[in-house]
Amino acid sequence: MSFQSQSIVDLLGIEVPIIQAPMLGAVTAEMIIGVAEAGGLGSLPASHLGAEETRDIVAKIRRQTSKPISLNFLCHEQPMANPEQEEAWVQRLRPYYSELGLASEPSRSSIQLSTFGSAHCTLLEELAPEVVSFHFGLPPKHLLKRVRNTGAKILSSATTVEEAEWLEEAGCDAIIAQGLEAGGHRGTFLRHKLDAQIGTMALVPQIVDAVKVPVIAAGGIADPRGVTAAFALGAAAVQVGTAFLFCEEANISPLCRKALKAARPEQTLVTNVFTGRPARVCETRIVRELGPIAKNVPAFPLAASPLAPLRAASEPHGSTDFMPLWCGQAARLSPELSAAELTIWLSKSGERHL
Ligand SMILES: Cc1cc2nc3c(=O)[nH]c(=O)nc-3n(C[C@H](O)[C@H](O)[C@H](O)COP(=O)(O)O)c2cc1C
């Protein structure tokens, strides 16, 4: 283990510098337990969960492991209602409703994805996870102070050097450098310049040079070669998402699993059609026809609601047309292992094959 890795292992109280990325909807208690018992850090996304559900999942994890865990929250701006924009989006989706024979009007109600707030702080004070990670920036200062007072170490994602410096200044204990290869939502929060996204190879060393806190590399890392490369660039740890989707513990449908398994790197792209915010997915029909970057899409996460009935109507018939297949560029490197086996395999960063 490198000098940098030792610093983060000590900081987070883990044994190997492998972090299983929070992945909304796909992470299970079993996945986190497997990663934790293998010495890594498992992350539970909690923005879509109610307090009771979060409590139950954390209690389940705590019953089976005494190792540290991370809770993850989104820090997006609460969207302002924009009825005209929402109506225009609904109009664009209407032909799909007709095609699928959906009688009802496209839904306008919001998918529940709350931004980090005071109630989350209260929950963190009760549950006291060892680590709290954020995406889309950080909460306001007074809330961040409450999180810090729980004793949790604080992480957040940066997609540029400027964002990394901002996060360090705001008091992050370590920074996740999220390269453009990464699956799921871009963590971008200072500006949304889509054409200027930076790859992991260029981003990690420049953030390492710019900040004093440990840097965690994320994006396109799915096997020990990627881990070795990240360490060579100065990263102290890696955060891996897509590769964990192939674990038996992942909560993904057989249809999604099959589509991700077949995903070639050139088939993933960054789109805003699913939620209103740029995210890397494996291309499907809706992305091809409305995107990848659609204009005048309702703000995150409002774009998602009218799409949900389309997915619900088509997925049972084996169609991925309206599915958000969140996926990074390195999907095809992912082996099918348990979460514990994957953590151990990744931590053996010198080996090339199983
Ligand atoms: C299915 C999926 C869902 C994700 N959801 C979240 C999330 O809820 N919170 C978060 O901080 N990052 C999320 N991410 C991004 C990851 O934290 C990480 O940046 C990314 O997975 C790293 O790239 P990789 O997928 O190539 O390993 C998600 C990624 C994927 C693939």
The ligand as an SDF file (V2000), in Angstrom:
LIG
                    3D

 31 33  0  0  0  0  0  0  0  0999 V2000
  -25.7590    3.0840  -11.1540 C   0  0  0  0  0  0  0  0  0  0  0  0
  -25.0130    4.2480  -10.5770 C   0  0  0  0  0  0  0  0  0  0  0  0
  -25.6370    5.0590   -9.6420 C   0  0  0  0  0  0  0  0  0  0  0  0
  -24.9170    6.1010   -9.0230 C   0  0  0  0  0  0  0  0  0  0  0  0
  -25.5190    6.8210   -8.0370 N   0  0  0  0  0  0  0  0  0  0  0  0
  -24.7660    7.6790   -7.2990 C   0  0  0  0  0  0  0  0  0  0  0  0
  -25.3030    8.2580   -6.1060 C   0  0  0  0  0  0  0  0  0  0  0  0
  -26.4560    8.0120   -5.7280 O   0  0  0  0  0  0  0  0  0  0  0  0
  -24.5010    9.0930   -5.3860 N   0  0  0  0  0  0  0  0  0  0  0  0
  -23.2030    9.3640   -5.7690 C   0  0  0  0  0  0  0  0  0  0  0  0
  -22.5140   10.0920   -5.0530 O   0  0  0  0  0  0  0  0  0  0  0  0
  -22.6880    8.8370   -6.8920 N   0  0  0  0  0  0  0  0  0  0  0  0
  -23.4150    7.9920   -7.6540 C   0  0  0  0  0  0  0  0  0  0  0  0
  -22.8710    7.4150   -8.7770 N   0  0  0  0  0  0  0  0  0  0  0  0
  -21.5180    7.8110   -9.2280 C   0  0  0  0  0  0  0  0  0  0  0  0
  -20.4330    7.0760   -8.4360 C   0  0  0  0  0  0  0  0  0  0  0  0
  -20.2740    7.6690   -7.1760 O   0  0  0  0  0  0  0  0  0  0  0  0
  -19.0440    7.0870   -9.1230 C   0  0  0  0  0  0  0  0  0  0  0  0
  -18.6470    8.3990   -9.4000 O   0  0  0  0  0  0  0  0  0  0  0  0
  -18.9660    6.2770  -10.4020 C   0  0  0  0  0  0  0  0  0  0  0  0
  -19.7080    5.0750  -10.2960 O   0  0  0  0  0  0  0  0  0  0  0  0
  -17.5170    5.9150  -10.7070 C   0  0  0  0  0  0  0  0  0  0  0  0
  -17.3590    5.4580  -12.0150 O   0  0  0  0  0  0  0  0  0  0  0  0
  -17.5630    3.9280  -12.4900 P   0  0  0  0  0  0  0  0  0  0  0  0
  -19.0250    3.7290  -12.5440 O   0  0  0  0  0  0  0  0  0  0  0  0
  -16.8970    3.9120  -13.8250 O   0  0  0  0  0  0  0  0  0  0  0  0
  -16.8840    3.0490  -11.4750 O   0  0  0  0  0  0  0  0  0  0  0  0
  -23.5710    6.3810   -9.4140 C   0  0  0  0  0  0  0  0  0  0  0  0
  -22.9760    5.5690  -10.3890 C   0  0  0  0  0  0  0  0  0  0  0  0
  -23.6640    4.5140  -10.9730 C   0  0  0  0  0  0  0  0  0  0  0  0
  -22.9700    3.6390  -11.9910 C   0  0  0  0  0  0  0  0  0  0  0  0
  1  2  1  0
  2  3  1  0
  2 30  2  0
  3  4  2  0
  4  5  1  0
  4 28  1  0
  5  6  2  0
  6  7  1  0
  6 13  1  0
  7  8  2  0
  7  9  1  0
  9 10  1  0
 10 11  2  0
 10 12  1  0
 12 13  2  0
 13 14  1  0
 14 15  1  0
 14 28  1  0
 15 16  1  0
 16 17  1  0
 16 18  1  0
 18 19  1  0
 18 20  1  0
 20 21  1  0
 20 22  1  0
 22 23  1  0
 23 24  1  0
 24 25  2  0
 24 26  1  0
 24 27  1  0
 28 29  2  0
 29 30  1  0
 30 31  1  0
M  END
$$$$
